[in-house]
Amino acid sequence: EAIGLTPFSREEFQKAISEPLDGLSDLERARRFYVRARQVRTGLAQTASNGRWAHCRLTSRAGMAGAVSRWLGAVEALPAIAQRLLQVQIENDLAIDVIRRYDSEETLFYCDPPYPHGSRGDSNAYLYEMTDEDHIRLAEVLRNVKGKVALSGYHCDLLDELYGNWNVYEANSKKIHSVKTERTEILWTNYSLPGTTPRLI
């Protein structure tokens, strides 16, 4: 309810990114986190800063600014998201340990690790970064699991080398604000997707 009554507002965004959280209730801390995550231009709460409020000047949808429409749509979806999360088993552990714990021939691992620095323009996009060595360790584990793996990223020398013999599926290109260029997101898999034609790098 608190989020539902929160406007898509530059002032709310500034408050969420700049005011200290000490002494706030858990509810208010969660509301401010949601504002940071959903009103920031890049969609990453940890990169929220002055100048990154996701306002619109030229786009509209459903009779309102496109950014406001997206905000309201996200708020409306929260009850369904909360209900879905009640049915999920959540782990808070190192990714490699979780992968080893749940690996089986029946397991599908979808991995979306922090993108390597060589594939992006924003060096502070993630609260928890991964070094190239971390990516190499992850790849060693993923290449040896019994289950199926799908891994998201962008083409870069490191990922192309680590997953070069896997199937590659490309999404439609889109403009990435942090680098101001068109980028194509890639899905590497160690299995074939029915009805699609993968390619090898």
N, C-alpha and C positions, 0 to 999 in steps of 0.2 A: 504494500500500500504506500509506503514512504517513497519508493521509486516511482510508482504510478503518479504521484503528485509532484514529482520533480520535473521542472520544465527543461527543455533543451536550451540552456542558457550559458553564455560566456561567463557570467558571474558565478554560476554553480560550478562550472569547470575550473575556474581560477581558485575557488574555495577548495575544491577537491584536490588540486595539485599543490597548493601552497600552504594551507593552514595545517598546524600540527594536529596529530591524531590523539595526542595524550589527553586522557580524561574523557574521551568520547565513548559512547556505548558501542557495543559490538554491532548493533543495528546501524548506527550512523557511520561507523567505519566501513561496513559493507556497502552502504548506499554511496559513499564517496568513492569507494573502489569501482563500483559499477559506473558511476559518472565518468571516472578516469578512463575506464575501458571502453565505454560506448560513445563518448563524446570526443574522443581523440581522433585525429585524422588517420593515423596508421592502424588503429585498432589494437594497439598494444599499450596496456595500462602503464607499464614501466617506462615508456618513452613519452608519456604525457608531460608537456612543458608549455610555457608561454609560447604563443604563436602556432600551436598545433591543435587548436579547437577545430572540429570538423564542420564548420559552417558552410552553407551553400550560397552562392550568389546567383547562379544561372540555371540551376536545375530545380524542377518541382515535380511532385507526385501526389496524387490524391488531393489536389488543391492546397498544398502546403510545400514549404521548402523540402527538398529531397532528404536532407539530413534529419529534419524533424520527423518525416515519415518513417525513416529507418529507425530512429530512436523509439517512436511509439510502437512500431512493429516488434522491436526487440523486447520492450516492456511487456507487451501483450503475450509474448511467447514464454515469459518467465514461469508461469504455473506449470506449463507442459514440461519445461526443462527441469524444474524441481521434482516433478513426479517421475520423470525418467531417471534422474539421479538417485532417487530412492530405491531403484531396482538395480543399481550398479554396485559392484564390489570395487572399492577405491583403495589403491595402494599409494603410500607415500614413501618411496624407497628409491635407491639408485636404479636407473633404467636397466642396466645390465643384470642386476640381481633379480629384478622382476621378470625379465625375459627368460632367464635360466629357470626361475621358479615355475613358470607356467608353460614352458615349452613342451609341445607334444605334436604328433602328426595332425591333430584336430585343431591346432591353434592358428589363428591369423593375427599377426602383429602388424598394426599400423603405426609407423614411426614417423614423427614430424619433429626431428631434433632441431635445435637452433642451427640456422644455416651457416655454413663456413664463411669466414670473413671474406674469402676470395669471391664469394657469390653475391655479396650485398654491399650497400653503401653506408648503412647505419651501423656503427661499431658498438652502439649501446642499446640494441633493440631488445635484448633479453635480460631478465634479472639474473638468470644463471646461464652463462655462456659455455660453449664447448671449444676447446682448442682443436687443432688439426689432429693432435695425438689422441684426443678423446674420440674424434670421429673414426680414427683408425681402429681403436679398441672396440668401438661399437660395431664396426663393419666385420671385424674378426668374429664377434659373437653371432651377428646376424647371418653371416655366410655359413655358419655351422649349425643352425637350428634345425630341428625336425619339421617345424611348422612352416607356414607361409608367411612371407614378409612383403609389405608394401611400404615404401619409404618416399616421403615428399622432399623436394628440394629444387634448386635451380642448377642448371649445368655449370660446372666449374671443374677445373683440372682434378681436384681432390676427389669429388664424388664420382666423376666419370671414371677415374682410375679404380676406386674402391668397388664400384658396382658395374663396371664396364661390361661384364658378361651376363648381366641381368636384362630382363625385358624393360623397355623404356616406352612410356606413354606420355604424350605431351598434351597439356591443356591449351586452350586458346590464350594467345598473348594478351597481357594487360599492362597498363602503365603503372610502374612502381614509384610512389612518391619519393622515397628516400634516395633513389638514384636518377629519377626523372627520365627514365628510358622504358621502352617496352621490354618486358621479360616474359619468358615462357616457363610456367611451373611444370616440373617433371615428376612423374611417379615411376620409381624403379620397383620392379617386382621379381621375386624368384619363382614365379609361376605365371601362367598365361591367363588372361582374362577372357572368358568366353565371348565370342562375337567381335573380337577386336584383333587388330594386327599390330603387334608390338614391333619395335625395331631395336637393333643392337647398335651401340655406339661404336 
